[in-house]
Amino acid sequence: MKVQTLVLAASAALILSAQGVAQSDTGLERALTELNAGLTAPVGSASMAISGDARIRNAYTVGGDKKAIDTRARLNFDFNVNESVSASIGASFYEDWDGADMGSGDNNFNRYTVSASNLLGDGGSFTAGTQYFTLGSGRVIGSDDWDNANQATSTGIWYDNAGFSLFFLEGDDGAGNDVDTFGLTFDYALNVPGIGDINLLPYLLGGMVGEPGSTAFSTDIYGSEFSGSAMGMAWSGEYATDGDTSAWTASTSIDIASLASVPGVSSASLDLSFSSADENWGAASGTGDNADNALTWNQAGLNSGALWSFQDVSTAGVSFSPMEGWNGRLTRIDRDGNTAWNISASTTLGGAVDMWVGYDNTDGGVATDDTFWMTMSINF
């Protein structure tokens, strides 16, 4: 019926056009609207936005591969149904030019959520679906943006209200058994005399277990992020326990005013970080150092570096601006006896293309070759 209506309306429009009738054919418009009803936004929709990012990277290893190129593109479709309800769909495409083609497959559309605010009249918001999700700083649950193939997502339901968050996540243990997770976190601040304000973000993470038809709750991980400043220095850290094991990290940044007097250097700061974890620390779903590339891709290219792992990790880096429009960084990393020196520089080309270039020198461990690398990315 829809096709017949469209054909008749189109025929009428052609006849009227041939007769020189200068008027709009509302029948044709109605037919087209009806035909495309499933492709258009619902009546009353506020807006739809499309955004994304794309990047290409290459590593040049002295004495090894001269070409190790990988690419990634991501698309985000954000749709506002009305002032309170929204939906989002995200897709990722990545490829190793010298490896398996990952440009197509079921994992392309890997993020999709629906959100509703003030659903219960309490000012809170609910989100359901699959999305990137980070608990704390990402060391317990997180997604490694630097690794193309390790953009972990979480599926579940989230409730947020005035700094308080409650979530339930769906998962499995890799053997086909359901392993559901619950957690909560909230913002908290206190003033310590002689130190100043300390911002805390406590969290807990547990499992929902039990026989079919019943549910029991077990709390597995307790932790907290914390941050503040003292004597002009900003600092941050995190501590978590999982049963009898624990892990922690701490970092600080110090302005180095004396380096600003060096010709060509406009500003500089010293960054220090330390992290440690017990050998059996079990937060395997968090982001961290990959044993195969910890001192190359994972440490060199603007990654946060000292995510806690099964070893002790320390970093010391100097960030500086060598000239207008450029930022530089020199970093030394010690990872359980394996060391690396990284130097990188970044700028923006053409007002939109971000470019990083770097050099990585390692000593012992998983890699001993010097590596030059370059990354170019764009957000749109």
Secondary structure, 3 states (H helix, E strand, C coil): CHHHHHHHHHHHHHHHHHCCCCCCCHHHHHHHHHHCHHHCCCCCCCEEEEEEEEEEEEEEECCCCCCCEEEEEEEEEEEECCCCEEEEEEEEEEEECCCCCCCCCCCCEEEEEEEEECCCCCCCEEEEEEECCCECCCCCECCCCCCCCCCCCEEEEEEEECCEEEEEEECECCCCCECEEEEEEECEEEEECCCEEEEEEEEEEEEEECCCCCCEEEEEEEEEEEEEEECCEEEEEEEEEECCEEEEEEEEEEECHHHHHCCCCCCEEEEEEEEEECCCCCCCCCCCCCCCCCCCHHHHCCCCCCCCCCCCEEEEEEEECCCCCCEEEEEEEEECCEEEEEEEEEEEECCCEEEEEEEEEEECCCCCCCEEEEEEEEEC
